[in-house]
Amino acid sequence: MNSPLHLPAFGPALPEIILAVGALLLVLVGVFSKRRAFCNVTGGALLFLFIALIMVLLTPSERVETFGGAFVSDGFSRFMKTLSLIGSIAALAMSGDFMRRNDIALFEFPVLVLLATIGMMMVVSANNLIALYLGLELFSLSSYVIASLHRDNLRSSEAGLKYFVLGALSSGMLLYGSSLVYGFSGSVSFPQIAKFVAASGASGPGLGLIIGLVFICAGLAFKISAVPFHMWTPDVYEGAPTPVTAFFASAPKMAAMAMAIRVFMGAFPGITPQWQQIVVFISILSMVLGAFAAIGQKNIKRLMAYSSIGNIGFALVGLATGTQEGISGVVIYMAIYLAMTLGTFACILGMRRDGVNVETIEDLAGCGKNNPAMAFCLAMLMFSMAGIPPLAGFFAKFYVFAAAIKSGLVALSVIGVLSSVVGAYYYIRIVKVMYFDEPKQAFDGMPVGVRAVMALSFVVVFFFVLAPSLLVEAAKAAALSLF
C-alpha cells in the first residue's frame, strides 16, 4: 500500500517564496513596461523586499525544520535574513540615479538583486549541504552577472570575469569538500553529520572528513573574501558599478558569514579545535592584510575592498571562539558593519561633479567646507570603522575581542587590536583630506535615496551608544538559537 503524500510546511520559507514569485512577475513587468521598465521594476523589487522583510520579522523565533530537514527557520536565520534584506533594499534604493546617468538602467538589475537575495536567504537557512550549495549558486550566479552590468566599461567586464572564474573555483572546492564529508559521514544533513562526529569519540572523525572540512573552509573563505581567498575583492569592488559594489559589500557579506556560522556550529560543533585552527589562521591573515594593503590605495572603492577584508578578519575572531558569546559578538559586528558600509557607499555615490562620479580619495579634498553635512557623516563613519569610542564600531570590536579573551584566544585579540591601530591610519587620512587639504569644486546634490541611506547609517553609528541593548539582546537571542 502506497504511503500518502506529505507536503512540506511552506510557512517558514514564505519570504523566499514571495521573492521568487516577485522576480517572475517583475520580469514580465520589465518586458511590457518598455521605457519605464527600470523605474517600475525597481519600485516593484523594493516592494517585494519590504514585504519579505516584514514576513521575516513576523516569523516566530522557535526552531522549525521543513523540506525534509533541508531548511531551518530559527532566531539566528531571522536576524541574519533581516540584515541581508536591509542591505539589498539600501543598495537598490541608492542605485536609480547612478544607473540612469551611466546609461545602464536595465530592469534586469533589480530582478537579479531579488534572485541573489533569495539565494542569500536560502544559505542562511540551509540545514544540509545540498540546500547550502543550491542557495550559494543562486546568489553567486546572479552576482557574476551584475558585476559586469556595465558592458561597455572594460573594468566592469573584467570584474565580472574575474569574479566568475574565481567563484567557479571556490564552488568546486566547496562541492568537493561536501562530497568528502558526505562520503565519510554518510549524510548531507548538518544534524546527522554532527551526530556522526560526536559518535566518533576519542578516535576522531577520521582524516577524510577533516580534509573535506578544509575544502569547505576554503570555499566559505572565498565567499566572505577572507585571506588567502580574497584575490577577487579589490578588482571587483573597483570595477563594478558603485551601487553594485555597495550591494556586494553589504547583503552578501551578511549571508556568507551566516553561512559559515551555520556550517561550523551546525555540522561540526564536536571538532571545534580542528576548524578553530583554520579560522584563527585566516582571521589573522585577513586582519593584517586588510590593515597594511589599504594604506597605499588611492581609489576609495578599492580601499573599501581591503577594509572589508580586514573587517571580516575581525568578525572571524568571534567565530574562532566557537562559543555562544563569540557568535553573539559576530552577529553584533556584522549588524554594525552593515550600517557603516552602507553609509560609506552612500557618501561615495555622493562624490559627483558635473554629473560625473569620481572615486579617488583626493577628490574629497575640501569636502568639509563645500559639503559639510556629507563630510561630517563620512568622518563619523571613518572614525567608527577605525574603532574610536563612543561610536558603534568600537563596540563591534569590543564584543568580539572580549569573547576571544574569555575563550583564551588572547594572542588573536592582541593581533586584532594592533591591526585595528594600523587600519586607523587610512580611515583618519580620509578625514584629514576632507578637512585640511586645499578645497576642490563642491559635489553635486545627493539623490534622495542616497541621502536617506547616509542619514540612517549615521544615526545607527552615532547614537548606538545611547541604546546598545536593542541590538545586543537581539544578537544574544539569535546566537542562543544555535546552541
C-alpha positions in Angstrom: 0.0 0.0 0.0 1.4 3.4 -1.0 2.0 5.9 1.8 0.1 9.2 1.5 2.0 12.2 0.1 3.0 14.6 2.7 3.6 18.2 1.5 6.3 20.2 3.4 5.3 23.1 5.5 5.8 26.2 3.3 5.3 28.8 6.1 9.0 29.0 7.2 10.0 29.6 3.6 7.3 32.1 2.8 9.6 35.2 2.5 11.7 33.3 -0.1 8.6 32.2 -2.0 7.3 35.7 -2.1 10.6 37.0 -3.6 10.7 34.1 -6.1 7.1 34.9 -7.3 8.0 38.6 -7.3 11.1 38.0 -9.5 9.0 36.1 -12.1 6.3 38.8 -12.1 8.8 41.6 -12.4 10.4 40.0 -15.5 7.0 40.3 -17.2 6.6 43.9 -15.9 10.0 44.8 -17.3 9.3 43.3 -20.7 6.0 45.1 -21.1 6.9 48.5 -19.5 9.3 49.5 -22.2 10.7 53.0 -21.5 9.8 53.0 -17.8 10.9 49.4 -17.2 13.8 50.2 -14.8 11.7 52.5 -12.6 8.7 50.1 -12.5 10.8 47.0 -11.8 13.0 48.7 -9.2 9.9 50.0 -7.4 8.3 46.5 -7.6 11.5 44.9 -6.3 11.7 47.3 -3.3 8.0 46.5 -2.5 8.6 42.7 -2.6 11.8 43.1 -0.5 9.9 45.2 2.1 7.1 42.5 2.2 9.7 39.8 2.7 11.4 41.8 5.4 8.0 42.2 7.3 7.4 38.4 6.8 10.8 37.6 8.3 10.3 40.0 11.3 6.9 38.3 11.9 8.4 34.8 11.7 8.4 33.1 15.2 11.9 32.6 16.6 11.3 29.0 17.5 13.3 26.4 15.5 11.3 24.9 12.7 12.6 22.5 10.0 10.9 21.8 6.7 11.5 20.3 3.3 12.8 17.1 4.8 15.0 18.9 7.3 16.9 20.8 4.5 15.5 24.2 5.5 15.5 25.6 9.0 14.0 28.7 10.5 15.2 29.9 13.9 16.2 33.1 15.7 19.6 33.1 14.0 18.2 32.8 10.5 15.6 35.5 11.3 18.2 38.0 12.4 20.7 37.4 9.5 17.9 37.4 6.9 16.8 40.8 8.3 20.4 42.2 7.8 20.6 40.7 4.2 17.3 42.2 3.2 18.2 45.6 4.7 21.4 45.5 2.6 19.5 44.6 -0.6 16.9 47.3 0.0 19.5 50.0 0.7 21.6 49.1 -2.4 18.5 49.2 -4.7 17.4 52.5 -3.1 20.7 54.1 -3.9 21.0 52.7 -7.5 18.4 54.5 -9.5 20.1 57.9 -10.2 23.6 56.3 -10.8 22.2 53.8 -13.3 20.3 56.3 -15.3 23.2 58.7 -15.6 25.5 56.0 -16.8 23.0 54.5 -19.3 22.8 51.2 -17.5 19.3 51.5 -16.2 18.4 47.9 -17.1 15.4 46.3 -15.5 17.4 43.1 -15.2 19.4 44.6 -12.3 16.6 44.7 -9.7 15.4 41.3 -10.8 18.9 39.8 -10.4 19.2 41.5 -6.9 15.9 39.8 -6.0 17.3 36.4 -7.2 20.6 36.9 -5.3 18.6 37.8 -2.2 16.6 34.6 -2.4 19.9 32.7 -2.6 21.3 34.6 0.4 18.2 33.8 2.5 18.5 30.1 1.4 22.1 29.7 2.6 21.2 31.4 5.9 18.5 28.7 6.5 20.3 25.8 4.9 20.4 22.7 7.1 22.2 20.4 4.8 25.0 20.5 2.2 22.7 20.3 -0.9 20.5 23.2 0.2 23.6 25.2 1.1 25.1 24.7 -2.4 21.9 25.5 -4.2 21.4 28.7 -2.4 25.1 29.6 -2.8 25.0 29.1 -6.6 21.8 31.1 -6.9 23.3 34.2 -5.3 26.7 33.7 -6.9 25.4 33.4 -10.4 23.3 36.5 -10.0 26.3 38.3 -8.6 28.6 37.4 -11.5 26.1 39.0 -14.0 25.5 42.3 -12.1 29.3 42.7 -11.5 29.6 43.1 -15.3 26.4 45.0 -15.8 28.1 48.0 -17.4 29.0 46.0 -20.6 30.6 48.9 -22.4 33.1 49.5 -19.5 36.3 47.5 -19.6 36.8 47.5 -15.8 33.2 46.2 -15.2 33.6 43.4 -17.7 36.9 42.4 -16.2 35.4 42.5 -12.7 32.6 40.1 -13.8 35.0 37.8 -15.5 37.4 37.6 -12.5 34.5 37.1 -10.1 33.1 34.3 -12.3 36.4 32.4 -12.8 37.5 32.5 -9.1 33.9 31.9 -8.0 33.7 28.8 -10.1 36.9 27.6 -8.5 35.7 28.2 -5.0 32.3 26.5 -5.7 34.2 23.5 -7.0 36.3 23.4 -3.8 33.2 23.6 -1.6 31.4 20.9 -3.6 34.5 18.6 -3.4 34.7 19.1 0.3 31.0 18.5 0.7 31.3 15.2 -1.2 34.1 14.1 1.1 32.1 14.9 4.2 29.1 13.0 2.8 31.2 10.1 1.8 32.8 9.7 5.3 29.8 10.7 7.4 27.1 9.0 5.3 24.8 12.1 5.4 24.4 15.6 4.0 22.3 16.8 6.9 24.1 19.1 9.4 22.5 17.4 12.5 23.4 14.0 11.2 27.0 15.0 10.4 27.2 16.5 13.9 25.9 13.2 15.4 28.5 11.2 13.4 31.3 13.5 14.6 30.1 13.2 18.2 29.8 9.4 18.0 33.4 9.1 16.7 34.7 9.7 20.2 38.3 9.9 21.1 39.4 8.3 17.8 38.2 11.4 16.0 36.1 11.7 12.8 38.9 10.5 10.5 41.3 12.1 8.1 38.9 12.0 5.2 36.3 14.1 6.9 38.9 16.6 8.1 40.2 17.1 4.6 36.6 17.6 3.4 36.2 20.2 6.1 39.3 22.0 4.9 38.0 22.2 1.4 34.6 23.5 2.7 36.5 26.2 4.7 38.3 27.2 1.5 35.0 27.7 -0.3 33.5 29.6 2.5 36.6 31.8 2.9 36.1 32.9 -0.8 32.5 33.9 -0.2 33.4 36.1 2.8 36.5 37.4 1.0 38.9 36.2 3.7 42.7 35.9 3.0 44.1 33.9 1.2 40.9 33.7 -1.0 40.4 37.4 -1.2 42.0 38.0 -4.6 38.8 38.9 -6.4 37.6 41.5 -3.9 39.7 44.7 -4.8 39.2 44.3 -8.6 35.5 43.6 -8.4 34.9 46.4 -5.9 36.7 48.9 -8.1 35.4 47.7 -11.5 31.7 47.1 -10.7 29.3 50.0 -10.9 29.2 51.7 -7.5 25.7 50.6 -6.5 26.6 47.0 -7.3 29.7 47.4 -5.2 27.6 48.7 -2.3 25.4 45.6 -2.7 28.4 43.2 -2.7 29.9 44.9 0.4 26.6 44.6 2.4 24.0 41.9 1.9 26.1 39.0 0.6 28.6 39.6 3.4 25.8 39.1 5.9 24.7 35.9 4.3 28.2 34.5 3.7 29.1 35.0 7.4 25.8 33.5 8.5 26.5 30.5 6.2 30.0 30.0 7.8 28.5 30.1 11.3 25.7 27.7 10.3 28.2 25.2 8.8 30.7 25.3 11.7 28.2 25.4 14.6 25.6 23.2 12.9 27.6 20.4 11.4 31.0 20.4 13.2 30.5 21.5 16.8 32.1 18.4 18.1 35.5 19.1 16.4 35.9 22.8 17.3 39.7 22.6 17.9 40.2 21.3 14.3 38.3 24.1 12.5 39.3 26.7 15.1 42.9 26.5 13.8 41.8 27.3 10.3 39.5 30.1 11.4 42.3 31.7 13.6 44.7 31.5 10.7 42.5 33.2 8.1 41.4 35.7 10.7 44.9 36.8 11.4 45.8 37.0 7.7 42.7 38.9 6.9 43.2 41.5 9.7 46.9 42.1 8.9 46.5 42.2 5.1 43.4 44.5 5.4 45.3 46.9 7.6 48.5 47.1 5.6 47.3 46.7 1.9 44.8 49.6 2.2 47.5 52.2 3.2 48.7 52.9 -0.3 45.3 52.9 -2.0 44.2 56.0 -3.9 40.8 54.7 -5.2 38.3 54.8 -2.3 36.3 51.8 -3.6 39.5 49.8 -3.7 40.3 51.0 -0.2 36.9 49.8 1.0 37.6 46.4 -0.5 40.7 46.0 1.7 38.7 47.5 4.6 36.0 44.8 4.1 38.7 42.1 4.2 40.0 43.4 7.5 36.5 43.7 8.9 35.8 40.1 8.0 39.0 39.2 9.9 37.7 40.9 13.0 34.3 39.1 12.7 36.1 35.8 12.4 37.8 36.4 15.8 34.3 35.9 17.4 33.7 32.8 15.2 37.0 31.3 16.2 35.8 31.0 19.9 33.1 28.6 19.0 31.1 29.8 22.0 27.7 31.4 22.3 29.2 34.7 23.4 31.6 34.7 20.4 28.7 34.1 17.9 26.7 36.8 19.6 29.8 39.1 19.0 29.9 38.2 15.3 26.2 39.0 14.9 26.6 42.4 16.6 29.7 43.1 14.5 28.0 42.2 11.2 25.0 44.4 12.0 27.2 47.4 12.8 29.4 46.7 9.8 26.3 46.8 7.6 25.4 50.2 8.8 29.0 51.6 8.4 29.4 50.1 4.9 26.0 51.3 3.6 26.7 54.8 4.9 30.2 55.0 3.4 29.0 53.8 0.0 26.2 56.4 0.1 28.9 59.0 0.6 30.9 57.5 -2.3 27.8 57.7 -4.5 27.5 61.4 -3.5 31.0 62.1 -4.9 29.8 63.6 -8.1 30.9 66.7 -10.0 29.1 68.0 -13.1 27.2 64.7 -13.3 30.3 62.5 -13.3 31.1 60.3 -10.4 34.7 60.5 -9.0 36.4 57.8 -7.0 39.8 58.9 -5.8 40.4 59.9 -2.2 42.0 63.2 -3.3 38.6 64.2 -4.8 37.3 64.5 -1.3 39.7 67.5 -0.6 37.9 70.4 1.0 34.6 68.5 1.3 34.4 69.7 4.9 33.9 73.3 3.6 31.9 72.6 0.4 29.7 69.7 1.6 29.8 69.9 5.4 26.9 67.5 6.1 28.3 64.8 3.9 31.8 65.3 5.2 30.7 65.1 8.9 28.7 61.9 8.2 31.7 60.3 6.3 34.1 61.4 9.1 32.0 59.7 11.8 31.7 56.6 9.7 35.5 56.5 9.2 36.1 57.1 12.9 33.6 54.3 13.6 35.4 51.9 11.3 38.7 52.8 13.0 37.1 51.7 16.3 37.2 55.0 18.1 34.8 55.3 21.0 31.9 56.0 21.6 30.9 55.2 18.1 29.3 51.9 17.2 32.5 50.5 15.5 34.3 50.5 18.8 31.6 48.3 20.5 31.6 45.9 17.5 35.3 45.2 18.0 34.9 45.2 21.8 32.4 42.4 21.8 34.4 40.0 19.6 37.7 40.7 21.3 36.1 40.2 24.8 34.6 36.9 23.7 38.0 35.8 22.3 39.9 36.8 25.5 37.3 34.9 27.6 37.9 31.8 25.4 41.7 32.0 25.9 42.5 33.5 22.4 44.5 36.3 23.9 47.1 36.4 21.2 44.5 36.6 18.5 42.8 39.6 20.3 46.2 41.3 20.6 46.9 40.9 16.9 43.4 42.2 16.2 43.9 45.4 18.3 47.3 46.1 16.7 45.8 45.6 13.2 43.0 48.0 14.1 45.5 50.6 15.1 47.3 50.3 11.8 44.0 50.4 9.9 43.0 53.6 11.7 45.7 55.4 9.6 43.9 55.1 6.3 40.5 55.9 7.8 41.8 59.1 9.6 43.7 60.0 6.4 40.3 60.4 4.6 39.1 62.8 7.4 42.4 64.8 7.0 41.9 65.1 3.3 38.3 66.3 3.7 39.1 68.9 6.4 42.7 70.1 5.8 43.5 69.8 2.1 43.0 72.6 -0.4 39.3 72.6 -1.4 38.2 71.4 -4.8 34.9 72.1 -6.6 31.9 71.2 -4.5 30.0 68.0 -5.2 26.6 68.0 -6.9 23.5 67.4 -4.8 22.8 63.9 -3.5 19.7 62.0 -4.7 17.0 61.4 -2.1 17.6 57.6 -1.8 21.4 58.1 -1.2 20.8 60.9 1.3 18.3 58.7 3.2 20.7 55.7 3.5 23.5 58.0 4.6 21.4 59.7 7.3 20.1 56.3 8.7 23.5 54.8 8.8 24.9 57.9 10.6 22.1 57.6 13.2 22.9 54.0 13.8 26.6 54.6 14.1 26.5 57.8 16.1 23.6 57.0 18.5 24.2 53.3 19.1 25.8 54.1 22.4 22.5 55.5 23.7 20.6 52.2 23.3 23.0 49.3 22.7 20.8 46.8 24.4 18.3 46.7 21.5 20.9 45.1 19.2 22.9 43.2 21.9 19.9 41.4 23.3 18.6 40.5 19.8 22.1 39.2 18.9 22.3 37.1 22.1 18.9 35.5 21.3 20.0 34.8 17.7 23.2 33.1 18.9 21.3 31.2 21.6 19.1 29.5 18.9 22.2 27.8 17.5 23.1 26.0 20.8 
